[in-house]
Amino acid sequence: MNTTTILLLLVSLLIAAGVSFYQYLYKIKSKSKVTLLLAFLRFISVFGLLLLLINPIISRKTVETVKTPLPIIIDNSASIADLKADKSAMEVFQKLSENKLVTDKFEIQTYQFDTEFLPKDTIDFKGSQTNIDVVAKSIKNIYKNQFFPSVLITDGNQTSGEDYVFGFNPDNKVYPMVVGDTATYLDLRITQLNVNKYAFHKNKFPVEVFLNYAGTKSINTTFKILQGNSVFNEQTIVFSQSKKSATVTLLLPADQVGLQLFKATISSKEQEKNTYNNTKNFAVEVIDQKTEVALISSISHPDLGAIKRSIESNAQRKVTILKPNQINLLTDYNILILYQPNGEFKSVFDQNINAKINTWIITGNDTDYGFLNQNQTYFTFKMSGQKEDYLASFDSQFNLFALDNIGFEQFPPLENPFGAITAMGNITILLTSTIRNIPTNQPLLTFSENQGKRSAFLFGENIWKWRANTYVDKKSFADFDVFLDKTIQYLASNNSRKSLVVNHERFYNSGEGIEITAQYFNKNYEIDEKARLTITVTNTKTKQIKNYDLLRTSNAFKVNLDGLSAGNYSFSVKELNSNATYGSSFEVLDFDIEKQFVNPDWNKLNQLANQTKGKAYLSNQVDTLIKQLLADESYKAIQKTLVKKSPLIDWIWLLVLIAISLASEWFIRKYNGLL
């Protein structure tokens, strides 16, 4: 308290004493006990009220001892049990967390992890994956700006997340307790297999396999890729003490449409402790995406052959060159390329009003622009009879699909009548035109979409010169063919809008998250937040049925089907208000990533310890670790003096005392007839 407050308190004492004296004792001849009691109560009431007005600040000091935190984190993944280290891991965990000397020095805080980092609960060693990186990130967030050690009880075999060695704070020591047998056993392992999930029919798809060997002698191994009983590839790979890894890259044929299951295996005549990691199943969905393209023209031109050859460089495309009067049924084709349309194309345009087939219109010197003005609504043409050469200029802001500039500015000019081309709606420009390096601010190649129907326009003939120029410059047609293929791919995409859109994979690995997302749209094609979506999942072999509700997220509905065993499943998603449904299937492949290991990863955990200036220990060295923690003078308890200041007005009991004093005074005066 400062001097002013003390003076005010003294003055308050005098005022309270003066008021009570004047009220009950001044000029009073006989001073009974009742009078003295009333004077005392008046003194308490007045002094209490004055105290509230002064409201002095009361300070209280407390001393608190803060220990250094010691997080003890145990790996709860299935690999601990597979290495038969679950018992030793629990013994180490309990011995550390219950040691009295350790608990006296440190604030013990226990955690567990597998795919997630959690406070210690039930440890059952059934986690589907190991993510040590999430431990590093969580520890950083929980203990910000603190200096502390950590004990990490694990085998070090991470199956998900980023590299954990450099994820921990290097200023805080980490002491890995390595559990599991560190003896080296001969082991062949398929470490990783990379393959695209989809392939096109009658194409070949790449497969990349990484193989590892643990052992000391040279061995011959056999690597195979099988589909059922058929062997697609077989080769001998030699490993030795100096050659511990190999990479196999090969191409497999996509001969059958649908989901194709394969198995990669590696084996030898030597006996292994763990053969589970010698096999890896994978699957590829082969898609028959044959695109039928009708190239319609009433004239002969070199462009027709160049376009056909370029599009058909993709085996999934077939181009048929037709005259306008040779078209019987437009719906036999996925894309129409209308080359220099004129009056003969009238029936084609009329049929396509109902067929709504995506169209690419290419104009030139033989195009009837009056006919085009009458039969399409994307552009109006005011063309003269004068021919003009138009060079291309690439628009880097184009974003309908990914396409690099293949040197469009260096291509020969396209020829088209001179005139004005005016867009009537929203268009996206890929190429603009220039005349003798002067921009015309007019399109050369554009794309548009209207009510789900896609269209493209190329204003100029002689595109065959572009393909020829590409070959002259690069000795390959590839760049031009990719450009044309992406144009066709855009036009071939089915963009019809459905009210219920479901996204899922055709296959999942067991142990991984199985997530299915869905969106439901109202008639205005807006996401309906009031939709109620359910999913029914059926195991096609056992006929077991499970029902789930899809939960609302920010812009979709989602369900996690974790825990499904390996097998084939069919499912149906239903919107309960409208009864809109979507049905499909997926397969869960028999693959447990936690069973891929024979030994703990001592080298990596030791690297982590060195990175953080800690030390790695084996499970039978827990006493040594305890001695190290107790002997480390870096970690000492800190005494903090806490000063808590509170105003007297917050003390409720003073108000109670004043109320009791006033009430008692009134009651006594009333009882004794003094009122």
Secondary structure as the mmCIF struct_conf table of DSSP 4:
data_model
#
loop_
_struct_conf.conf_type_id
_struct_conf.id
_struct_conf.beg_label_comp_id
_struct_conf.beg_label_asym_id
_struct_conf.beg_label_seq_id
_struct_conf.end_label_comp_id
_struct_conf.end_label_asym_id
_struct_conf.end_label_seq_id
HELX_RH_AL_P HELX_RH_AL_P1 THR A 3 TYR A 24
TURN_TY1_P TURN_TY1_P1 LEU A 25 LYS A 27
BEND BEND1 LYS A 29 LYS A 29
HELX_RH_AL_P HELX_RH_AL_P2 LYS A 33 ILE A 54
HELX_LH_PP_P HELX_LH_PP_P1 PRO A 56 PRO A 56
STRN STRN1 ILE A 57 VAL A 66
HELX_LH_PP_P HELX_LH_PP_P2 LYS A 67 LYS A 67
STRN STRN2 THR A 68 ASP A 75
STRN STRN3 SER A 77 SER A 77
HELX_RH_AL_P HELX_RH_AL_P3 ALA A 78 ASP A 82
TURN_TY1_P TURN_TY1_P2 LEU A 83 LYS A 84
HELX_RH_AL_P HELX_RH_AL_P4 ASP A 86 GLU A 98
HELX_RH_AL_P HELX_RH_AL_P5 LYS A 100 LYS A 105
STRN STRN4 PHE A 106 PHE A 113
BEND BEND2 ASP A 114 GLU A 116
STRN STRN5 PHE A 117 PRO A 119
BEND BEND3 LYS A 120 LYS A 120
BEND BEND4 PHE A 125 PHE A 125
STRN STRN6 GLY A 127 GLY A 127
BEND BEND5 SER A 128 SER A 128
BEND BEND6 ILE A 132 ILE A 132
HELX_RH_AL_P HELX_RH_AL_P6 ASP A 133 ILE A 142
TURN_TY1_P TURN_TY1_P3 TYR A 143 ASN A 145
STRN STRN7 SER A 150 THR A 154
BEND BEND7 SER A 160 GLU A 162
BEND BEND8 TYR A 164 TYR A 164
TURN_TY1_P TURN_TY1_P4 VAL A 165 GLY A 167
BEND BEND9 PHE A 168 PHE A 168
TURN_TY1_P TURN_TY1_P5 PRO A 170 ASP A 171
BEND BEND10 ASN A 172 ASN A 172
STRN STRN8 VAL A 174 VAL A 178
BEND BEND11 GLY A 180 GLY A 180
BEND BEND12 ALA A 183 ALA A 183
STRN STRN9 ASP A 187 VAL A 195
BEND BEND13 LYS A 197 LYS A 197
STRN STRN10 TYR A 198 PHE A 200
TURN_TY1_P TURN_TY1_P6 HIS A 201 LYS A 202
BEND BEND14 ASN A 203 ASN A 203
STRN STRN11 LYS A 204 ALA A 214
BEND BEND15 THR A 216 LYS A 217
STRN STRN12 ILE A 219 GLN A 227
TURN_TY1_P TURN_TY1_P7 GLY A 228 ASN A 229
STRN STRN13 SER A 230 PHE A 239
BEND BEND16 GLN A 241 SER A 242
STRN STRN14 SER A 245 PRO A 253
BEND BEND17 GLN A 256 VAL A 257
STRN STRN15 GLY A 258 SER A 267
BEND BEND18 LYS A 269 GLU A 270
BEND BEND19 LYS A 273 LYS A 273
HELX_RH_3T_P HELX_RH_3T_P1 TYR A 276 ASN A 278
STRN STRN16 THR A 279 ILE A 287
STRN STRN17 THR A 291 SER A 297
BEND BEND20 SER A 298 ILE A 299
HELX_RH_AL_P HELX_RH_AL_P7 PRO A 302 ILE A 311
TURN_TY1_P TURN_TY1_P8 GLU A 312 SER A 313
BEND BEND21 ASN A 314 ASN A 314
TURN_TY1_P TURN_TY1_P9 ALA A 315 GLN A 316
STRN STRN18 ARG A 317 LEU A 322
HELX_RH_3T_P HELX_RH_3T_P2 PRO A 324 GLN A 326
BEND BEND22 ASN A 328 ASN A 328
HELX_RH_3T_P HELX_RH_3T_P3 LEU A 330 ASP A 332
BEND BEND23 ASN A 334 ASN A 334
STRN STRN19 ILE A 335 TYR A 339
BEND BEND24 GLN A 340 GLN A 340
HELX_RH_3T_P HELX_RH_3T_P4 GLY A 343 PHE A 345
HELX_RH_AL_P HELX_RH_AL_P8 LYS A 346 ALA A 355
STRN STRN20 ASN A 358 THR A 363
TURN_TY1_P TURN_TY1_P10 ASN A 365 ASP A 366
HELX_RH_AL_P HELX_RH_AL_P9 TYR A 369 ASN A 375
BEND BEND25 THR A 377 TYR A 378
STRN STRN21 PHE A 379 PHE A 394
TURN_TY1_P TURN_TY1_P11 SER A 396 GLN A 397
BEND BEND26 LEU A 400 PHE A 401
BEND BEND27 GLY A 407 GLY A 407
HELX_RH_3T_P HELX_RH_3T_P5 PHE A 408 GLN A 410
BEND BEND28 PHE A 411 PHE A 411
HELX_LH_PP_P HELX_LH_PP_P3 PRO A 412 PRO A 413
STRN STRN22 LEU A 414 ALA A 423
BEND BEND29 GLY A 425 GLY A 425
STRN STRN23 THR A 428 ILE A 435
TURN_TY1_P TURN_TY1_P12 ARG A 436 ASN A 437
STRN STRN24 ILE A 438 ASN A 450
TURN_TY1_P TURN_TY1_P13 GLN A 451 GLY A 452
STRN STRN25 LYS A 453 PHE A 459
STRN STRN26 GLU A 461 GLU A 461
TURN_TY1_P TURN_TY1_P14 ILE A 463 ILE A 463
HELX_RH_AL_P HELX_RH_AL_P10 TRP A 464 LYS A 474
BEND BEND30 LYS A 475 LYS A 475
BEND BEND31 PHE A 477 PHE A 477
HELX_RH_AL_P HELX_RH_AL_P11 ALA A 478 ALA A 492
BEND BEND32 SER A 499 SER A 499
STRN STRN27 LEU A 500 ASN A 503
BEND BEND33 ARG A 506 ARG A 506
STRN STRN28 PHE A 507 ASN A 509
TURN_TY1_P TURN_TY1_P15 SER A 510 GLY A 511
BEND BEND34 GLU A 512 GLU A 512
STRN STRN29 GLU A 515 TYR A 520
STRN STRN30 PHE A 521 PHE A 521
TURN_TY1_P TURN_TY1_P16 LYS A 523 ASN A 524
BEND BEND35 TYR A 525 TYR A 525
STRN STRN31 ILE A 527 ILE A 527
TURN_TY1_P TURN_TY1_P17 GLU A 529 LYS A 530
STRN STRN32 LEU A 533 ASN A 539
TURN_TY1_P TURN_TY1_P18 THR A 540 THR A 542
STRN STRN33 ILE A 545 ASP A 549
HELX_LH_PP_P HELX_LH_PP_P4 LEU A 550 LEU A 550
STRN STRN34 LEU A 551 ARG A 552
BEND BEND36 SER A 554 ALA A 556
STRN STRN35 PHE A 557 ASN A 560
TURN_TY1_P TURN_TY1_P19 ASP A 562 GLY A 563
HELX_LH_PP_P HELX_LH_PP_P5 LEU A 564 SER A 565
BEND BEND37 ALA A 566 ALA A 566
STRN STRN36 GLY A 567 GLU A 575
TURN_TY1_P TURN_TY1_P20 LEU A 576 SER A 578
STRN STRN37 THR A 581 LEU A 589
HELX_RH_3T_P HELX_RH_3T_P6 ILE A 593 LYS A 595
BEND BEND38 GLN A 596 GLN A 596
BEND BEND39 VAL A 598 ASN A 599
HELX_RH_AL_P HELX_RH_AL_P12 TRP A 602 GLN A 611
TURN_TY1_P TURN_TY1_P21 THR A 612 LYS A 613
STRN STRN38 TYR A 617 LEU A 618
HELX_RH_3T_P HELX_RH_3T_P7 SER A 619 GLN A 621
HELX_RH_AL_P HELX_RH_AL_P13 VAL A 622 ALA A 631
TURN_TY1_P TURN_TY1_P22 GLU A 633 SER A 634
STRN STRN39 ILE A 638 PRO A 647
HELX_RH_3T_P HELX_RH_3T_P8 LEU A 648 ASP A 650
HELX_RH_AL_P HELX_RH_AL_P14 ILE A 652 TYR A 671
TURN_TY1_P TURN_TY1_P23 ASN A 672 GLY A 673
#
